[in-house]
């Protein structure tokens, strides 16, 4: 497996899909408004929470076991079998409580929620299967396909069929189903017969992976769920839009995380700890490549980004956006360390750290959201990630000796500071009160950042090597 090539392919797919999603989200925000968009986000939050008991860590366990097994078909069939009962029970529960769910979300979603949950679980299983086969690049293709189809179906449902939030929901389900079907054709593993011994093997890993999965779900959706309970759907729409805008900064880190797991798992099986250590150090620097400058830029332009791109009613989340981008610095480190712990057989340690972070997240959201609104939700996420990252780094250093890439990190910080100064000066010359002027200011910052980064011979050599590898 070519790790550099896989990371770049996955990052490229995620970047392109995020650009498409970014444009689509801006269109949906302007066409539907924050309240209708908030309804769609609450539907996604409900699917995200329900995926936790439906999956119970099986997807992550499947990826781990397939990456180091000569019987992948039996593991795949066993994983499918294990998912059947929980999905059935959850679907029955959704149907029984559909009126309560509809009132909370703000539209009729009973059957749609069942369909969305099943589609999402099937899609995620195929994604983990492809990664377990060390075919990360094809999983990247599915990410891009799903995002493109969602935007295409969503625009059609709103512009032609005149649907509102339900149109986005139907488009999301249909896009997920299409991506799953495509994944079926891309996979190379054939199904076999379920095995109790393989089920025990899956559960031995899943029991810890489910904790990490639970924490991930809580970090992604708990704040949205609480905002939906104590505030308005419009505030849900504004906050989640800010969250997704902030998440663009972590795309390279996500590509690193998803590409590392199967390869690090192989190195762990071979006992190649030096390779793991050096790779983790480099991958942390790579994960922060866009996050550090984004924090500086968003701190200066948060109101303009939300107001000009999505609409004035989204500006109320501008402070939350700055906090969320700052939080991504901890997330970038956390996801590299966490996946390394999981891939090296220390999923329990990653899970314990996730428990600590999740508990902090729950308590702070309950305390801060009713009092401080969207800023409180963002602060809860910030401090909970700080807690979890600190714990994971502590566990990691107990087993793997690693020196951070201080030279690379220092140069990224210096480049970001130069970029921030350039952006501030540019706003004095060109007031960013239109999309064109905002794009001009951002272009100045991006140009200065890359010029300063590439002024370092070491960073320039890395960039050239990356291109040559690909």
N, C-alpha and C positions, 0 to 999 in steps of 0.2 A: 504493500500500500504506500503510495507517494503522499506523505502527509501534507507537504507544502502545496501540492497540486490540488488535493482534496479540499484543503482549507480555502484556497483561492476560488475554486469552483463553487463551493457552497456559499462563500461570501458574495461572489458575483451574482449568484442566483437570488440570494436574500436581498442584496442591494437593489437589484433590478425590480424584484417583487415589491420591495418597500417603496421604491419610487412610484411604481404603478399604484400601490395601495395609498400612498401619500396623496397623489393626484385624485384618486377615487374618493378618499375620505374627505378631501376638501370639497369635492363636488357634492357628496352626500350631505356634508355639513351645511352647505349653502342652500341646497334644495329642501332639506328636511328640517333643519334647525337643531339646536342642542337637545331639545326634549325628545323628539322622535329618535334621534341618534342614541340618546340615553336608553331608550327602550330596547334597541338592538343590543347595546352593550350589556344590559341586564340579562338578556337572553343568553349571550355568550358567557356571562358570569355563571349563570345557572348550569349551563353545559359543563363549564370548567370545574365547578364544585362536584357535580354528579359523576364526572369522569373518575374521580378519586376512588370511590368504592367500586365502580365498574371495572377499573383497571387493577387496583390493588397491587401495583408494582410489577405486574406480569410483563408489561411491554419492556421495561428496563431489564428484567431478568432474561427475557427472550434474547435481547441484543447481546447480553453478556455470555449466555450459554452457547449461542450459535457461533460467536466469534472464536470460540475455542473448542468446538465439538466436531466430531465426524458423523454425527447423527442429527443434523439440523431439522430434517423433516419430522422426526418424532417430537422434538421440542416445539416445533410450530403447531402441530396438531394438538399437542397437549395444552399449549397456551390458548388455542381457540376453544377447546373444550372447557377450560377453567373459566373462561369469560361468559359462557352461555348463561349460567344460573344467575350471577349477580346482575347482568343486563336485563334479564327477564323480571327479576324482583323489583329492580329500580323502575322499569317501565310501568309495572303495575302500580307502584306507589305514585308515580307522576300522574297517571290517569285518575287515580283516586283523589288526589289533591289538586287537580287541574284548576279548579276555581280559585283557590288561594294563590296559586302560582300566577294565574292570569292577572289577578288584581295587583300583585306585586310588580310584575314586569310591565304592565300597562297595556297589554294586548292579549289576544287569544293565542296561546303557544303550547297548549297541552300536547297534542299529537306532534307538532313541530319539534317540541323539546325531546320527545322520544326518538324521532327520526334523526335529529341533530346529534343526540348522544351516541346512537348506534353508528352513525356515519363517522363521527369523530374518533370513536374507538377503533373502528376498522382502519381508518386512515393512519392513525398513530401506530397501529400494529405493523402495517406495511412499512412505514418509515423506519421503525426500529429493526425490522427484519432486514431491510436493505443495508442499514448501517452495520448490523451484525455480520452481513456477508462481505464487509469491507468495501461496499459500493456506495460510499458517501456521495459521490457526484450524482448518481441517479436519484438519491433522495433529495438532492438540491433541485433537480428538475421538477420533482413533484411540488416542492415549496413554491416554485415560480408558477407552475401550471395552476395550482389551486388559487393563488392570489389573483392571477389574471382572469380566471373564470369567474371568481367572485365579483370582481369589478365589472366585468362584461355583463354578467347576469343581473347585477344590482342596478347598473345604469339602465338596462333594458326594462326592468320591472318598475323603475321610478319614472323614467321618461316616456315610455310607451304604454305600459299597463297602468300607470298612475297609482301604484302601490306606495305605501309609506314604509314604516318600520318592518312590517311583515314582508315587504318585497326584499329587503336586505336579508331577512332571516331565510326566506326560501332560496335566495341566491347563494347564501353561505352553505346551506345544506346540499344543494345541487352541485356546487363547486367541490365540496368535500367528497361526495360520492364519485364524481368524475376522476378526482385525483386518486382515490382508492382503487378504482378500476384500472387506471393506468399503472399503478404500482403493482397490481397483480400480474400484469404483462411483463414488468421489468424484473421481477424477482426471479432467482434461479433455484430457490429451495422448493422442493415438492413436498406435499403433505404425506405423512405416514399414519401410524396408528398411535393414539394416545397411550401414555405409559405412566403408571403410578410412580415409578422411580424417577422419571423425568419431571413429574409434577412436584415431587419432594425437592428435587434439585432447583426447580424454578422458585418454589416457595422459600428455600433457604436464602436466596438472594433477594427475592421480592419483599420479604418481611422488613428489610431495612430500606430497600428502594422506595417502598410505599411511603415511608416517613419523609424521605426527601421529596417525593412527589406531592405529598400533602403540604409540605412547606412551600413548595413552588406554587401550588394552586392558591394557597392562602396569600402569598406575596402578590400574586397576579390579580386576584379577584376579591379578597376580603374587603379591601378599602372601598371597592365599587359597591359591594353588597351593603356595607354599612352606610355609605353615602345615599344609596337608594332607600334605605330604611328611615334615616333621620333628616335627609335633605330632599331635593327634588330631582326629577329625571333630567332636567336641564343641567343641573350641576353634575350629575353622573356623566352626561355627554361631554361637558367641558373638561372634567377631570380625566376621563379616559382618553380623550383626544390629546391632552397634554402628555399622558402616560405613553401613548403610542408615538408621539413626536419624540419624546425622550428615548424611547426604545430603539429608534433608528441609530443612535450612537453606539449601541452595543452589538450591532450586527456582526462585526468582525469577531467579537468575543463569542458569540453564539456559534459561528462557523468553526472557530477554534475548538470549542467545547465538544460539538457534535463530531468533529473529525478526529479528535484525540482519543476518544474512549476506546474504539476497537483496536487502534494501534498500540496504545499504552497497555491494553489488556494482553496483547501478544508479547510485548517487551517484558511485562510482569511474569508471564509464563516462562519466558526465557531467562529470567533473572537479570535482565539488563537494567540495573538501577541507575547507572551513570547516564545512560541515554534518557531515561525518564526525567532525571533531575535537570539536565541541561535544556531539555525540550520545554519543561514547565516554566523555567525562567524566561526563555525566549517568548513563549506563548502569552505570558502575562504582559510583557511589553507590547506584543502585537495587539492584545485585546484592548489595551489602553490607547492605542494609536489615534483613534477618533474620539474617544471619550473625553480626554483632557481638554483638547481644543474646543470641543462642543460645549463643555461647561462654561468656558470663558465667553464664548460667543453668545450662548443663551442668556447668561447673566446680563449681557448688554442689550439683547434684542428680543427678549421673551414676549413682551407686549406686541411688538410689531409682527412677530412670527404668527402668533395666534390670531390677532385681529385682522391682519391683511389677508392671510391665507384661508382661515376658516370663518371669520365673521366676528363682529364686535362682541356678541354674547359669549364668546369663548375666552375673552381677555381676562375674565374673572379667575382663570386658572393660571395666570402668568407667573405668580410667585411659586405656586406648586410646581410648575414646569422647571423652574430653576433648581428647586430642591431635588426633584426627581432626576435631573441630569447629574447633579452632584452624587446622588445615590448610585448611579451607574458605574462610578469608579470602583466602588466596593463590589458591585455585582460582577464586574469584569474579572476581578481577582478571584472572587468566590466561586464562579462557575468553572474556572480552570482547576483550582485546587479541589473543589468538590468532585468533579468528574474523575480526576486523577485518583483520589481516594477510593472511589467506587471501582475504577478499573483495576486497581491494585489489591482488591480483596478487602478493603477497609470501608465497605459501604456502611457498616455500623457506626463508624466514627463520623462519616459525613451526615448520617441520619441524626446522631446526637446533637451535632451543631445546628442542623435544621430545626430540631425541636426547640432548642434555645432561642433561635431567631424567630420562629413562629409564635412562641409564647409571648415574646416581647412585642411582636407585630399585633397580636390579638389584643393585648392589654392596652397598648398605646392607641390603637384605632378606636377602641371603645371609649377611652378617656379623651382623646384629642379631637376626634371628628365632630362630636356634638358641640364642642367649645370653639374650636378654631376652623371648622369647615374643611375646605379642600387643602389648605396649608397643613392642617393637623394630620390628614391622611398621608400627605407626602412626607411629613416629619416621621410618622410612624414607620413608613417604609424605609426611610433613611437610617434610623437608629437600629431597626431590626436587622438590616443587612450589615451594618457595622458590627453588631454583636455576632452574627453568624459567621462572618468572614474572619473575625478575630479568633473564634474558636477553631474553625477549620484550619487556619494557618498554624495554630498551636499544635493540633493533632498531626498535621502534615510534617512539621519540623521534627517531630518525635521519631518518624520513620524514614524520612528522606532528607538528606543534607542538600540544601539548595541556597545559593547566593543570588539575591535579586540583581537584575541587570540595571544597576544604579546609573551607569553611563547613559544607557538608552532612555531610561525614564527621565533623567535630568534633562536630556536634550529635547525630549517631547514637551516637558514643562517650559523650558526656555522658548521653544518655538511657539507654544500656545500663548505665552505672555507677549511675545512680539506680535502675534496675530491679534490679540485683544487690543493692544495699543493701536494697531492699524485700523481695526474696526471702529474704535472710539473716535479716532481722527476722521475717518470716512463719514461717520454720522454727523460730524460738524460741517463737513463740506456738502454732503448729499443727505438731506434729511429723509430718512426712509419712510415716507408717507404714501407710497404706492408699491405695488408688487415689483415693478421694474427697478425702482430705486433701492428697495430691500435686496433684490437679487444682486444689484451692483455692489452694495456694501458687503454682502456675504462673499461675493466673488473676490473682492479685495482681501478679505480675511483668509480665505482658502488659499489664494495665491501666495500670500506672505508666509503662511504656515508651511506649505510645501517647499518654498524656496529656502527657508531657514532649516527645515528638517534635512533636506538634501545637501545643505552646506556641510553637514557632517560626513566625512569620508566613510566612517563606519556605517552610518545609516544608508548612505548612497550605495555602498557595496552590498548591503543586505537587499536593497530594492532590486539591484541588477541581478543578484543571484536568484531572487524569487522569480524574476521574469525569465531568466535562462532555464530555471528548473521546469517552468511551465511550457 
